[in-house]
Amino acid sequence: MKIIRIIGVFALVAVISLTVNAQKNYKLEADVAFSGFKYYKAIEMYKKAYTKESKKEVKAEILFQIAECYRGKNDGKQAAVWYNKSIKAKHDNPLAIYYVADIYKSQGKYEDAIVQFNKYKAANPSDKRGAEGVKSCELAKEWKDNPSRTVVNPLPLLNSEDYDFSPVYADKKNVEVYFTSTRQGAAGSEIHEGTGSNFADIWKSKRDKKGKWSEPVVLNEAINSPASEGSSCLNNKRNVIYFTRCEVQKNGIAGCGIMMAKKQGQKWGEPEYIIVMGAEDTMKVRHPAISPDDKVLVFSANMPGGQGGIDLWYMTYDKKAKTWSQPINLGSEINTSANEAFPYIRENGDLYFASNGHKGMGGLDLFKAASTGVNQWSGVENLQVPMNSEADDFGIVFEGDKNRGMFNTSREGGKGGDDIWEFYLPPMLFELTGVVKDVETGNILAGATVKLIGTDGSSAQTTTDENGNFYFVENGPDRYINKETSYSLVVEKKTYLNAKGKETTVGQETSKKFFHEYALQPFQDVVIKLPLIEYEYNKADLRPNSKDSLDYLYNIMTENPTIVIQLRSHTDFRGSAAYNQRLSQRRAQACVDYLVKEKGIHPDRIKAKGMGESEPIKGAGGIVLTEKYIKGLKSKEEIEAAHQRNRRTDFKVVSDDFVPASASVPEN
């Protein structure tokens, strides 16, 4: 309903009399009605004019004007139909293509809109709106695929089948709300000729302790009048109201101005217009927003000196002189050649507003600009999905300093027209769950201990349940996982080697469930294989890359500080058994020396054991790779592979109760 929101906010139109000659000129009458925003009447007249017209170019122009009327009363579906008819009739205005693209975009038909925007680029390459339209559609698709965690819902108790918009909290506790509506029961009884709706009034509702809103009632005081009342705002003390009023002046010209009224007891006093210097007869301004310190009034207006279309302006209040300053345009970073409206200043000074000029989802979108100084805002950001949609989204208000409040939207899901919706940012919740299993059997391990240590100083501990699962939830009983925190996890179970893990919520912008699976290595009566450790041929010297493999064992021993191990080295069957025994002992000792002397493992925790060729490994199918079996293999490759498997290093845990003597060398 853009005529309501943008062009005049329920602006009344001049009553224009038309003297008609004997032969009625429907097109002229339609043009007059169109210029006065009387779209319903204009559509009827244009359609009659079309049937009477014989010239093709005039008929094409009439089709375009019918589309303009439908667009003016925010009926995009019909507007697109008639624009396409005008294009087919070879109307020479390329804006028909642009408007079709814009309508498709506002319907969420982004691929179709891109096609039309590209056609408009070709038809009118000097207008950057074609390229910007394509970019907007691409961004909109991306935003829809990656919505923020904000939750939005309609407020059915506040809404009607008519237009309900511009909510504002009317008391310090934020339990009473004022909003504008065209529903039945308004102070004025006339029908708007441009929209076909009732004139608008300001209504109020109150929320009870259970969060339920009362049946809205019209604010039947001095505020509402037979004219149309639009968007409003209240000062910090909630005893001064600023609001839009749109009416016909004595000279028959329609327009809107900002009025101000003070509270007198429990009622509002008589309102008076705020003089906006530079705005003829103060009747070109609307959508007031007052700063938290009550010193700055931001509003929208179509005045000379702007960026084009409707812009945002501000004035400052001189308390001594009791006057408002000259209006100052917010500049090209905030304003565009299209329309910016419905400003709101949050308690932290940030500016929120609606625009159809900045890159958006379609129609009006909600934007934020950060406060960068006194009466300065920059860094315009689209609030994206779900705050914005392909429909019109505007009129945001926050509930104090909370990340919740209300806004307006014409998207599906409401009662009709524009509706008031709530929004809130739910707490960002994290959950870390996992399962612990036996690495050898794959069986789940119940009763394993899982410790969580955070960089914020927090710690928590739990045990796995009968299904091997564990849980850490934010603010759970004795279990925590917090924002902007990195965690170390330690998983322990008797007769198993410990396992460690890491997780972090640092930089995480959405709620998330983390999942970890741990496979614990049993060590009771089990030989544990190590990664390949290589030596020089027929020597016990470690190769450089073997030290990397031994670092794996070092990590196991530091993660399990009470275990004592036997490090075992094996050879193949080549060479005598006695020689292989001596060689394997030297090799095992080389590994132990590296871990003790270079890595700092306590010497009482690790013993070298040369196994020689005495314990061949099992191969595929459980077959032991004995010397006899290897000699029976057919190819050299198979024989060499079998020997290689037998040449290995492993370890056994011989105890898990190591406690270093006080005089012993400490571990690093």
C-alpha positions in Angstrom: 0.0 0.0 0.0 2.7 2.4 -1.1 0.4 5.4 -1.4 -0.3 5.1 2.3 3.3 4.4 3.3 5.3 6.6 1.0 3.5 9.2 -1.1 1.3 10.7 1.5 0.7 8.4 4.5 -3.0 8.6 4.0 -2.7 12.0 2.4 -6.0 13.4 1.3 -6.2 14.6 -2.2 -7.6 17.8 -3.5 -11.2 17.8 -4.7 -10.9 18.6 -8.4 -13.9 19.5 -10.4 -13.9 18.6 -14.0 -16.0 20.4 -16.6 -16.9 18.0 -19.3 -18.1 18.9 -22.7 -20.8 17.1 -24.6 -18.3 14.4 -25.7 -16.8 13.0 -22.5 -12.9 12.8 -22.5 -12.3 9.7 -20.4 -8.5 9.9 -20.8 -8.3 13.4 -19.6 -10.6 12.6 -16.6 -8.4 9.6 -15.9 -5.2 11.7 -16.1 -6.7 14.2 -13.6 -7.8 11.4 -11.2 -4.3 9.8 -11.5 -2.6 13.1 -10.7 -4.7 13.3 -7.6 -3.8 9.7 -6.5 -7.4 8.6 -7.1 -6.3 5.3 -8.6 -9.5 3.4 -8.3 -11.4 6.1 -10.3 -8.5 6.5 -12.7 -8.4 2.8 -13.5 -12.1 2.8 -14.4 -11.7 5.9 -16.6 -8.6 4.6 -18.4 -10.3 1.3 -19.2 -13.2 3.3 -20.7 -10.8 5.5 -22.6 -9.0 2.5 -24.0 -12.2 1.2 -25.6 -12.8 4.6 -27.2 -9.3 5.1 -28.5 -8.2 4.2 -32.0 -4.5 5.3 -32.1 -2.1 2.5 -31.2 0.4 4.6 -29.5 -2.3 6.2 -27.3 -3.7 2.8 -26.5 -0.3 1.6 -25.5 0.1 4.7 -23.2 -3.2 4.0 -21.6 -2.2 0.4 -20.8 1.0 1.8 -19.2 -1.1 4.3 -17.1 -3.5 1.5 -15.9 -0.4 -0.4 -14.8 0.8 2.8 -13.0 -2.5 3.0 -11.1 -2.3 -0.6 -10.0 1.3 0.0 -8.9 0.2 3.1 -7.0 -2.4 1.2 -5.0 0.2 -1.6 -4.4 -1.5 -4.3 -6.5 1.7 -5.7 -8.0 0.1 -8.7 -9.6 -2.3 -6.6 -11.7 0.4 -3.9 -12.3 2.7 -6.6 -13.9 -0.1 -7.8 -16.1 -0.8 -4.3 -17.5 2.9 -3.3 -17.8 3.4 -6.5 -19.9 0.4 -5.5 -22.0 1.9 -2.1 -22.6 5.3 -3.7 -23.6 3.5 -6.0 -26.0 1.7 -3.0 -27.4 5.2 -1.4 -28.0 4.9 1.4 -25.5 8.1 3.3 -25.8 8.7 3.8 -22.0 11.4 1.3 -20.9 10.3 1.9 -17.3 7.6 -0.7 -18.0 10.3 -3.3 -18.1 11.9 -2.0 -14.9 8.6 -2.0 -13.0 7.9 -5.6 -14.1 11.3 -6.6 -12.8 10.7 -4.8 -9.6 7.3 -6.4 -9.1 8.7 -9.9 -9.8 11.4 -9.1 -7.2 8.7 -8.0 -4.6 6.9 -11.4 -5.3 10.1 -13.3 -4.6 10.4 -14.4 -8.3 14.1 -13.5 -8.3 15.1 -15.5 -11.4 12.3 -13.9 -13.4 13.3 -10.5 -12.0 16.9 -10.9 -13.0 15.8 -11.6 -16.6 13.7 -8.4 -16.7 16.4 -6.3 -15.0 18.9 -7.5 -17.7 16.3 -6.5 -20.4 16.0 -3.1 -18.8 19.8 -2.7 -18.7 19.8 -3.4 -22.5 17.0 -1.0 -23.1 18.3 1.8 -20.9 22.0 1.2 -20.2 22.6 4.6 -18.7 20.3 3.8 -15.7 22.3 1.9 -13.1 19.1 0.6 -11.5 19.1 -2.4 -13.9 22.5 -3.6 -12.7 21.7 -2.9 -9.1 18.4 -4.8 -9.5 20.3 -7.9 -10.6 22.7 -7.6 -7.7 19.8 -7.2 -5.2 18.2 -10.3 -6.5 21.4 -12.3 -6.1 21.8 -11.0 -2.6 18.2 -11.8 -1.8 18.6 -15.4 -2.8 21.8 -15.7 -0.7 20.0 -14.1 2.3 17.0 -16.5 2.0 19.4 -19.4 2.0 21.2 -18.1 5.1 18.7 -16.5 7.5 19.7 -15.0 10.8 18.6 -16.6 14.0 16.1 -13.8 14.7 12.5 -15.2 15.2 9.5 -13.3 13.7 5.8 -14.0 14.3 2.6 -12.1 13.6 0.6 -10.5 16.4 -3.0 -11.5 15.6 -4.5 -9.7 18.6 -3.2 -6.4 17.3 -3.9 -6.9 13.6 -7.1 -6.6 11.5 -7.9 -7.3 7.9 -7.1 -3.7 7.1 -3.8 -1.8 7.4 -2.1 -1.9 10.8 1.3 -0.3 11.1 3.9 1.9 12.9 3.7 0.5 16.5 5.4 2.5 19.2 5.7 1.7 22.9 3.7 4.2 24.9 4.9 3.7 28.4 8.2 3.2 30.3 7.4 -0.4 31.0 6.8 -1.2 27.3 3.5 -2.9 28.0 1.3 -0.3 26.2 1.5 0.2 22.4 0.2 2.8 20.0 -0.2 2.0 16.3 -1.9 3.3 13.2 -4.8 1.5 11.6 -7.5 1.8 8.9 -9.8 -0.6 10.7 -13.4 0.1 11.3 -14.2 2.5 14.2 -11.9 5.4 13.2 -12.7 9.0 14.1 -13.2 9.9 10.4 -15.9 8.2 8.5 -14.8 8.9 4.9 -13.2 6.6 2.4 -9.8 7.4 0.9 -10.2 7.9 -2.9 -6.7 6.7 -3.6 -6.7 3.5 -1.6 -10.3 2.6 -1.0 -9.6 2.3 2.7 -10.9 4.1 5.8 -8.9 7.1 7.0 -6.4 6.1 9.6 -6.3 6.7 13.3 -4.0 5.9 16.1 -5.1 3.0 18.3 -3.8 1.5 21.5 -3.5 -1.8 23.2 -2.0 -3.1 26.5 -0.2 -6.3 27.3 -1.1 -8.2 30.5 1.3 -10.1 32.7 0.9 -13.2 30.6 1.9 -11.4 27.5 -1.6 -11.2 25.9 -2.5 -8.0 24.1 -5.9 -6.4 24.9 -8.5 -5.6 22.2 -7.2 -2.4 20.5 -9.3 0.7 21.0 -9.1 4.0 19.2 -7.2 6.8 20.9 -10.3 9.0 21.1 -8.8 12.1 22.4 -7.4 15.2 20.8 -4.9 13.1 18.8 -7.4 11.6 16.3 -9.4 13.7 13.9 -11.6 13.4 10.8 -8.4 13.5 8.8 -5.8 10.7 8.7 -3.3 10.2 11.5 -0.1 8.3 10.6 3.1 7.2 12.3 3.9 8.4 15.8 6.6 8.4 18.4 6.9 9.4 22.0 9.6 11.2 24.0 11.7 9.5 26.6 9.3 10.3 29.5 6.3 9.3 27.3 4.6 12.6 28.0 5.0 14.1 24.6 3.7 12.5 21.4 4.8 13.4 17.8 2.6 12.1 15.0 1.7 12.5 11.4 -1.5 14.1 10.3 -2.6 14.3 6.7 -5.4 16.6 5.7 -6.7 19.0 3.0 -5.6 22.6 3.5 -7.8 25.6 2.7 -6.2 25.9 -0.7 -7.3 22.4 -1.6 -3.8 21.0 -1.6 -3.2 17.8 0.3 -0.3 17.0 2.4 1.1 15.7 5.7 2.7 17.4 8.7 4.1 16.5 12.0 2.1 17.4 15.1 3.1 17.5 18.7 0.9 17.1 21.9 1.7 17.1 25.6 0.1 14.9 28.2 -2.2 16.7 30.6 -2.9 14.3 33.4 -4.0 11.0 31.8 -5.1 12.6 28.5 -3.4 14.2 25.6 -3.7 18.0 25.1 -4.5 19.7 21.9 -1.9 19.1 19.3 -0.1 21.7 17.2 2.0 21.5 14.0 5.8 21.6 14.2 7.0 24.2 11.8 9.5 22.7 9.5 11.3 25.6 7.8 11.7 25.0 4.1 8.7 22.7 3.8 5.9 24.8 2.4 3.0 25.1 4.9 4.7 22.3 6.9 2.7 19.8 4.8 5.5 17.7 3.2 6.8 15.9 6.2 5.9 12.7 8.0 7.1 9.7 10.0 8.7 11.4 13.1 11.3 9.7 15.2 12.7 11.3 18.4 16.2 10.6 19.7 16.5 9.1 23.2 17.7 12.5 24.6 14.7 14.2 23.0 17.0 16.7 21.2 16.8 15.4 17.6 13.8 14.8 15.4 14.3 12.6 12.4 11.6 12.5 9.8 10.9 11.7 6.1 10.1 14.4 3.6 10.1 15.1 -0.1 11.7 18.6 0.0 14.2 20.5 -2.2 17.8 19.7 -1.4 17.3 15.9 -1.0 18.8 13.0 -2.9 15.5 12.3 -4.8 12.2 10.7 -3.9 11.5 10.8 -0.2 14.5 11.3 2.1 15.3 11.3 5.8 16.0 14.6 7.4 16.6 15.8 11.0 16.2 18.9 13.1 17.6 19.8 16.5 15.7 21.4 19.3 16.8 24.7 20.9 15.4 24.4 24.5 15.9 28.1 25.3 14.3 29.4 22.1 11.8 26.5 22.0 12.3 26.2 18.3 13.5 23.5 15.9 16.4 24.1 13.6 16.4 24.2 9.9 16.0 20.6 8.5 19.3 18.9 7.5 19.4 16.1 4.9 21.0 12.9 6.2 23.1 12.7 3.0 23.8 10.3 0.2 25.0 7.4 2.4 21.6 7.1 4.0 19.3 8.5 1.3 19.0 7.3 -2.3 17.2 8.5 -5.4 14.3 6.3 -4.3 12.5 6.4 -1.0 13.7 6.3 2.6 11.0 6.5 5.4 9.8 5.2 8.8 12.9 6.2 10.8 13.5 5.0 14.4 16.4 5.8 16.7 17.3 3.1 19.2 18.5 3.8 22.7 22.1 3.2 21.7 21.8 5.9 19.0 21.6 3.6 16.0 19.2 4.6 13.2 16.8 2.2 11.7 14.7 3.0 8.6 12.9 1.5 5.6 14.1 2.0 2.0 13.4 0.7 -1.5 16.5 2.4 -2.8 19.3 0.4 -1.1 19.8 -3.2 -2.2 17.1 -5.3 -0.7 14.8 -8.2 -0.8 11.9 -6.4 -2.6 9.6 -3.6 -1.8 10.6 -1.8 1.3 13.3 -3.3 3.4 14.5 -2.5 6.9 18.0 -1.1 7.3 20.3 -0.1 10.1 22.9 2.6 10.2 25.3 2.9 13.2 25.7 6.1 15.2 29.1 7.5 14.4 28.9 10.8 16.2 26.4 13.6 17.0 23.6 13.4 14.5 25.8 11.2 12.2 25.1 7.7 11.0 26.9 5.5 8.5 27.4 1.9 7.4 24.0 1.1 6.1 23.2 -2.6 6.6 20.2 -4.6 5.4 18.6 -6.5 8.3 18.2 -9.5 5.9 16.0 -12.6 6.4 13.8 -13.1 8.4 13.4 -9.4 9.3 13.1 -8.6 5.6 11.1 -10.4 2.9 10.1 -10.0 -0.7 7.1 -8.0 0.6 7.2 -4.5 2.3 8.9 -4.5 5.7 9.1 -1.3 7.7 8.2 0.5 10.9 10.6 -1.2 13.4 10.6 -0.4 17.1 12.6 -2.0 19.9 11.4 -2.8 23.4 13.9 -0.6 25.3 17.4 -2.0 25.0 16.3 -5.6 24.5 16.8 -7.4 21.2 13.1 -7.7 20.7 10.3 -5.5 19.5 7.8 -5.0 16.6 7.8 -4.2 12.9 5.5 -4.1 10.0 5.2 -6.4 7.0 2.9 -7.1 4.2 4.2 -10.7 3.8 2.0 -13.7 3.9 1.1 -15.0 7.3 -0.9 -12.0 8.6 -4.5 -11.1 8.5 -4.3 -8.8 5.5 -2.9 -5.4 4.4 0.0 -4.5 6.5 0.3 -6.3 9.8 2.3 -5.9 13.0 4.7 -8.7 13.8 7.0 -9.3 16.7 10.6 -10.1 16.5 13.1 -11.4 19.1 16.6 -12.7 19.1 16.6 -16.0 21.1 19.5 -16.7 23.4 22.3 -18.3 21.5 22.4 -21.9 22.8 25.2 -24.4 22.4 25.1 -28.1 23.1 28.0 -30.5 23.0 27.1 -34.2 22.8 29.0 -37.2 21.9 29.4 -41.0 22.1 32.3 -43.1 23.5 33.2 -46.5 22.0 35.8 -49.2 22.2 38.2 -48.8 19.3 38.8 -52.6 19.1 35.3 -53.9 19.2 33.2 -50.9 18.3 31.0 -51.5 21.4 29.7 -48.5 23.3 31.3 -47.6 26.6 29.0 -46.7 29.5 30.4 -45.0 32.6 33.3 -43.2 30.8 34.2 -39.9 32.4 34.2 -36.8 30.1 35.8 -33.6 31.4 35.3 -30.2 29.8 37.8 -27.3 30.5 37.0 -23.9 29.2 39.4 -20.9 28.5 37.0 -18.8 30.5 37.9 -20.7 33.6 34.9 -22.9 33.6 35.0 -26.7 34.0 32.4 -29.5 34.0 32.3 -33.2 34.1 29.8 -35.9 33.2 29.7 -39.7 32.5 28.4 -41.5 29.5 25.0 -43.2 29.9 24.1 -46.8 29.1 24.2 -45.9 25.4 27.7 -44.4 25.6 26.3 -40.9 25.2 27.3 -37.7 27.0 25.8 -34.2 27.0 27.0 -30.7 27.8 24.4 -28.0 27.4 24.5 -24.2 28.1 23.4 -23.4 31.6 22.6 -27.1 32.2 22.8 -28.6 35.7 26.6 -28.7 36.4 27.2 -28.8 32.7 28.2 -25.8 30.7 29.2 -24.7 27.2 29.4 -20.9 26.9 29.7 -18.3 24.2 33.2 -17.1 23.0 35.0 -19.9 24.8 37.4 -22.6 23.6 37.3 -26.0 25.3 39.5 -29.0 25.9 37.9 -32.4 26.4 39.4 -35.4 28.2 37.7 -38.8 28.0 38.7 -41.4 30.6 37.8 -44.9 31.5 39.6 -47.5 33.6 41.7 -49.9 31.5 41.5 -47.6 28.5 43.9 -45.0 27.3 42.6 -41.4 27.6 41.4 -39.5 24.6 41.4 -35.7 24.1 39.6 -33.3 21.9 38.9 -29.6 21.3 35.9 -27.5 20.5 35.2 -23.7 20.4 32.3 -21.3 20.3 34.5 -18.4 19.5 33.1 -16.4 16.5 30.0 -18.7 16.4 27.1 -16.5 15.5 24.3 -19.0 15.6 23.1 -21.6 18.0 24.8 -24.9 17.3 24.9 -28.5 18.4 28.5 -29.9 18.4 29.0 -33.7 18.2 32.2 -35.7 19.0 32.8 -39.4 18.8 35.6 -40.9 20.8 37.0 -44.4 20.3 39.1 -45.4 23.4 42.0 -47.9 23.1 41.8 -50.7 25.7 45.2 -51.6 27.2 44.5 -54.5 29.5 46.3 -57.6 27.9 46.3 -55.8 24.6 49.3 -55.0 22.3 48.9 -51.6 20.8 50.5 -51.0 17.4 52.4 -47.8 16.7 52.8 -46.0 13.3 55.6 -47.2 11.1 59.0 -46.6 12.7 61.9 -46.9 10.2 65.6 -47.6 10.8 68.7 -47.6 8.7 69.3 -51.0 7.1 70.8 -53.4 9.6 71.1 -50.6 12.2 69.3 -49.3 15.2 69.5 -45.6 14.2 66.2 -43.9 13.9 65.4 -42.1 10.7 64.1 -38.5 11.0 60.6 -39.4 10.0 60.5 -42.2 12.7 60.8 -39.5 15.3 57.5 -38.1 14.0 55.9 -41.5 14.6 57.3 -41.7 18.1 55.7 -38.3 18.9 52.4 -40.1 18.6 53.4 -42.3 21.5 54.7 -39.3 23.4 51.2 -37.7 23.1 49.7 -40.9 24.5 52.0 -40.9 27.5 51.4 -37.3 28.3 47.6 -37.8 28.0 47.9 -40.8 30.3 50.4 -39.7 32.9 50.0 -42.8 35.1 50.7 -45.6 32.6 54.0 -47.5 32.5 54.7 -49.2 29.1 56.9 -51.8 27.6 58.0 -50.6 24.1 58.6 -53.6 21.9 60.5 -53.9 18.6 60.1 -56.8 16.2 62.1 -58.0 13.2 61.4 -60.3 10.3 62.8 -63.8 9.9 65.8 -62.8 7.8 69.0 -63.3 9.7 69.6 -65.5 12.7 67.2 -65.5 15.7 70.0 -64.4 18.1 71.1 -61.5 15.8 67.5 -60.4 15.3 67.0 -60.4 19.1 70.0 -58.2 19.7 69.0 -55.9 16.8 65.4 -55.5 18.0 66.6 -54.7 21.5 68.9 -52.0 20.2 66.1 -50.6 18.1 63.6 -50.6 21.0 66.2 -48.9 23.2 66.7 -46.2 20.5 63.0 -45.4 20.7 63.1 -45.3 24.5 66.2 -43.1 24.5 64.5 -40.6 22.2 61.4 -40.4 24.4 63.3 -40.1 27.6 66.3 -37.9 26.6 64.7 -35.7 23.9 61.0 -35.7 24.9 61.3 -35.9 28.7 59.3 -39.0 29.5 60.2 -40.3 33.0 62.6 -43.3 32.5 60.6 -45.4 35.0 57.6 -45.2 32.7 59.0 -46.9 29.7 61.1 -50.0 29.2 62.7 -51.4 26.0 62.0 -54.9 25.0 63.5 -56.6 21.9 61.2 -59.3 20.6 63.3 -60.3 17.6 61.4 -62.7 15.3 59.6 -64.4 18.2 56.2 -62.9 17.8 55.1 -62.8 14.1 52.0 -60.7 13.4 48.6 -61.9 12.2 47.7 -61.1 8.6 44.4 -61.2 6.7 42.0 -63.7 7.9 43.9 -64.2 11.2 46.7 -66.1 9.6 50.0 -65.7 11.5 52.8 -64.6 9.2 55.3 -67.3 10.3 58.6 -68.0 8.5 57.1 -71.1 7.0 54.0 -69.3 5.7 56.1 -66.5 4.2 58.3 -69.0 2.3 55.2 -70.5 0.8 54.1 -67.2 -0.8 54.3 -67.1 -4.6 55.6 -63.6 -5.5 58.5 -61.5 -4.3 56.0 -58.6 -3.6 53.9 -60.8 -1.3 57.0 -62.0 0.5 58.4 -58.5 1.0 55.0 -57.2 2.2 54.8 -60.0 4.8 58.3 -59.3 6.1 57.4 -55.6 6.3 54.4 -56.3 8.5 56.5 -58.3 10.9 59.0 -55.4 11.2 57.1 -53.3 13.6 57.1 -51.5 16.9 54.3 -51.7 19.4 53.8 -51.3 23.1 52.0 -52.9 26.1 50.7 -51.1 29.2 52.2 -53.0 32.1 50.6 -50.8 34.9 48.5 -47.6 35.2 49.4 -46.5 38.7 52.7 -44.7 38.2 53.5 -42.0 40.8 56.9 -40.4 40.4 59.2 -40.4 43.4 59.9 -36.9 44.8 63.5 -37.1 43.8 62.8 -38.4 40.3 63.3 -36.3 37.2 60.1 -34.5 36.5 58.4 -34.8 33.1 58.3 -31.9 30.7 
